[in-house]
Amino acid sequence: MAKGDATAKPNGEATDERMASGGTVTRSDLADAIHRKVGVPRAESAKYVEMVLEEIFERIIAREDVKLSSFGAFVVRSKKERLGRNPKTGASAKISARLVVSFKPSNIMRARINGDE
């Protein structure tokens, strides 16, 4: 959490207000959660978060899908070049070929989101 964040509590937890508003979960928030739940020092928990994210990045860069059981999958897709339109002017514009990453939640995550546990 950023310094001076009005939604921060002294123990590092986000307030219910922030959670209800759809606040962003940061690397720092994840490291704080590991620190609170596992009890490792904050610096070490931040290092673990970075290690996990780096592994995910490396796999995606290698064009591999990343599947996290009970969570979901990051899927790498290749999009072909296509013709699009500038929404402001309506003029045709070429959209170059590129790789995109999408996230597909697992059935377990979908059920939890919808309260169907």
C-alpha positions in Angstrom: 0.0 0.0 0.0 1.1 3.5 -0.7 2.2 5.8 2.1 -0.6 8.0 3.2 -3.2 5.6 1.8 -6.4 6.4 3.8 -7.6 2.8 3.5 -4.6 1.2 5.2 -4.8 -0.1 8.7 -1.9 -0.2 11.1 -1.5 -4.0 10.8 -1.2 -3.7 7.0 -4.7 -5.1 6.2 -7.0 -3.3 3.6 -10.2 -2.0 4.9 -13.6 -3.5 4.0 -14.3 -0.2 2.3 -11.4 -0.6 -0.1 -12.3 -4.2 -0.9 -15.9 -3.3 -1.6 -14.8 -0.5 -4.0 -12.8 -3.0 -6.1 -9.4 -1.7 -5.0 -6.2 -3.0 -6.7 -4.2 -5.8 -5.1 -0.5 -4.9 -5.3 2.7 -6.9 -4.9 3.0 -5.2 -1.5 -0.5 -6.4 -0.5 0.5 -10.0 -1.5 3.7 -9.8 0.4 1.9 -8.4 3.5 -0.6 -11.3 3.3 2.2 -13.9 3.2 3.9 -12.1 6.1 0.7 -12.2 8.2 -0.4 -15.7 7.4 3.0 -17.5 7.3 5.0 -15.3 9.6 8.1 -14.8 7.4 9.7 -11.4 7.4 8.3 -8.8 5.0 11.4 -8.7 2.9 11.4 -12.4 2.5 7.7 -12.5 1.7 8.2 -9.8 -1.0 11.0 -11.9 -2.4 8.7 -14.9 -2.7 6.0 -12.8 -4.5 8.7 -11.6 -7.0 9.9 -15.2 -7.5 6.4 -16.4 -8.3 5.6 -13.5 -10.7 9.0 -13.9 -12.4 8.3 -17.6 -13.1 4.9 -16.7 -14.5 6.5 -13.9 -16.7 9.2 -16.3 -18.0 6.6 -19.0 -19.0 4.4 -16.4 -20.8 7.4 -14.9 -22.6 8.3 -18.5 -23.7 4.7 -18.6 -25.1 3.6 -21.3 -22.6 0.2 -21.2 -20.9 0.3 -20.9 -17.1 -2.3 -23.0 -15.3 -2.8 -22.4 -11.5 -4.9 -25.2 -10.0 -8.2 -23.9 -8.5 -7.4 -20.4 -9.7 -7.2 -20.2 -13.5 -5.0 -20.1 -16.5 -3.0 -17.4 -18.3 -3.4 -18.3 -22.0 -1.0 -16.9 -24.7 -2.7 -16.4 -28.1 -1.4 -15.1 -31.4 -3.6 -12.5 -33.1 -3.3 -12.0 -36.9 -3.0 -8.7 -38.6 -6.4 -7.2 -39.3 -8.1 -4.1 -40.4 -9.7 -2.0 -37.8 -11.3 1.5 -37.5 -10.3 4.6 -35.6 -13.4 5.1 -33.4 -13.0 8.9 -33.4 -12.7 9.4 -37.2 -14.0 6.2 -38.6 -10.9 5.9 -40.8 -9.5 2.4 -41.5 -6.4 1.5 -39.7 -4.1 -1.6 -39.9 -3.8 -3.5 -36.6 -0.5 -5.4 -36.6 -0.1 -9.1 -35.6 0.7 -9.6 -31.9 0.7 -11.9 -29.0 -1.9 -11.4 -26.3 -2.4 -12.9 -22.8 -5.8 -13.6 -21.5 -6.9 -15.0 -18.2 -9.5 -17.8 -17.9 -10.8 -18.5 -14.3 -11.1 -22.1 -13.2 -14.5 -23.6 -12.5 -13.7 -23.4 -8.8 -13.0 -19.7 -8.9 -16.1 -19.1 -10.9 -18.2 -20.9 -8.3 -16.6 -19.0 -5.5 -17.2 -15.7 -7.2 -20.8 -16.6 -7.8 -21.2 -17.9 -4.2 -21.9 -21.5 -5.4 -19.3 -23.1 -3.0 
